[in-house]
Amino acid sequence: MATKMTAKGVCTTTAPGTEQYETFYSAHRGKRISRVMYDYRDTDNELFSCVAPTLAECRRKRDEWLYKKHNTQK
């Protein structure tokens, strides 16, 4: 699958505090389904990536990750 989110296998989401996403299609049990591939580079430069059915679901997962990350640090 060709993607704008990677170049030679390396994530192109490089600026802290930015997100990048794109929709792709897959087949499951003979049905075509859409998925969203999502990357978010946190302000400390850590990368969060996920795949979900919608952009809203990706952002919910990102927010959950950020909450856990920032509330469990010592």
Contacts in CASP RR format, 6 or more apart in sequence:
PFRMAT RR
TARGET T0000
AUTHOR 0000-0000-0000
METHOD contacts of the structure
MODEL  1
MATKMTAKGVCTTTAPGTEQYETFYSAHRGKRISRVMYDYRDTDNELFSC
VAPTLAECRRKRDEWLYKKHNTQK
1 24 0 8 1.000
3 22 0 8 1.000
3 24 0 8 1.000
3 37 0 8 1.000
4 12 0 8 1.000
4 20 0 8 1.000
4 22 0 8 1.000
5 11 0 8 1.000
5 12 0 8 1.000
5 13 0 8 1.000
5 20 0 8 1.000
5 21 0 8 1.000
5 22 0 8 1.000
5 37 0 8 1.000
5 39 0 8 1.000
6 12 0 8 1.000
11 39 0 8 1.000
11 41 0 8 1.000
11 47 0 8 1.000
11 49 0 8 1.000
12 20 0 8 1.000
13 19 0 8 1.000
13 20 0 8 1.000
13 39 0 8 1.000
13 40 0 8 1.000
13 41 0 8 1.000
13 47 0 8 1.000
14 41 0 8 1.000
15 41 0 8 1.000
16 41 0 8 1.000
16 42 0 8 1.000
16 43 0 8 1.000
16 44 0 8 1.000
16 45 0 8 1.000
17 40 0 8 1.000
17 41 0 8 1.000
17 42 0 8 1.000
17 43 0 8 1.000
18 40 0 8 1.000
18 41 0 8 1.000
19 38 0 8 1.000
19 39 0 8 1.000
19 40 0 8 1.000
19 41 0 8 1.000
19 62 0 8 1.000
20 38 0 8 1.000
20 39 0 8 1.000
20 40 0 8 1.000
21 36 0 8 1.000
21 37 0 8 1.000
21 38 0 8 1.000
21 39 0 8 1.000
21 55 0 8 1.000
21 58 0 8 1.000
22 36 0 8 1.000
22 37 0 8 1.000
23 34 0 8 1.000
23 35 0 8 1.000
23 36 0 8 1.000
23 37 0 8 1.000
24 34 0 8 1.000
24 35 0 8 1.000
24 36 0 8 1.000
24 37 0 8 1.000
25 32 0 8 1.000
25 33 0 8 1.000
25 34 0 8 1.000
25 35 0 8 1.000
26 32 0 8 1.000
26 33 0 8 1.000
26 34 0 8 1.000
26 35 0 8 1.000
27 33 0 8 1.000
33 53 0 8 1.000
34 53 0 8 1.000
35 51 0 8 1.000
35 52 0 8 1.000
35 53 0 8 1.000
36 51 0 8 1.000
36 52 0 8 1.000
36 53 0 8 1.000
36 54 0 8 1.000
36 55 0 8 1.000
36 57 0 8 1.000
36 58 0 8 1.000
37 49 0 8 1.000
37 51 0 8 1.000
38 49 0 8 1.000
38 50 0 8 1.000
38 51 0 8 1.000
38 52 0 8 1.000
38 55 0 8 1.000
38 58 0 8 1.000
38 59 0 8 1.000
38 61 0 8 1.000
38 62 0 8 1.000
39 47 0 8 1.000
39 48 0 8 1.000
39 49 0 8 1.000
40 47 0 8 1.000
40 48 0 8 1.000
40 49 0 8 1.000
40 62 0 8 1.000
41 47 0 8 1.000
41 48 0 8 1.000
42 48 0 8 1.000
42 66 0 8 1.000
42 69 0 8 1.000
46 69 0 8 1.000
48 62 0 8 1.000
48 65 0 8 1.000
48 66 0 8 1.000
50 58 0 8 1.000
50 61 0 8 1.000
50 62 0 8 1.000
51 58 0 8 1.000
52 58 0 8 1.000
52 61 0 8 1.000
END
